[in-house]
């Protein structure tokens, strides 16, 4: 019961602080930048251009008659949100060391504010996806609404990982560099730029243990009307909730040492 109250406290008793830190994160990201918030759109566009050239011109993956840029962006956009959220949140406690020493508040608000700020970026990036749908004349399936619960699972997963990494990063600063490496490897072990059908049959069961496989495959099934593979979505659901709860509990156990470590 105590931990349930702790879980809800940032959104009830400290929601104004959460809002202020989120707003600060949004403003600080592109401060003194010439292009400013347009980077939210330019970054995914640049990534998409590279992947489209490599994987639709050189390698040509099967995409069930969905234009490759649309097929790619349906997974690349949420994946980029996860990657940037985890990378930035991992360093968030170190970057806010002065707050940890001076102000009494639930420390998880700091990584939460980072993740919320990246969700704002994600919403703006949806403009690019909408443009691609119009340009290639792709209609979304009636199941597209299921993208939302899948994305909530992804948020739980990325938040749990962020809580673990940001807490451990205070004790071992190598964690922030390790996170970059692991996220790069994780992307290529997830069907973001290629379809899961290309994974050799003998490795498929092991491959599906990756919780992002069910989420990414679920995105494309929801948006384009492909059959859902409910078993891997159920596994992704279990993993996302478990990792979130584990991350939260570990974070709260270590929280009392934060001010001394920084």
Helices and strands as residue ranges (DSSP letters): H 2-12, H 15-29, G 36-38, H 39-52, I 53-58, H 68-90, H 92-95, H 97-102, H 108-135, G 142-146, H 147-171, H 175-188, G 196-198, H 201-207, H 211-224, H 230-254, G 255-257, H 258-261
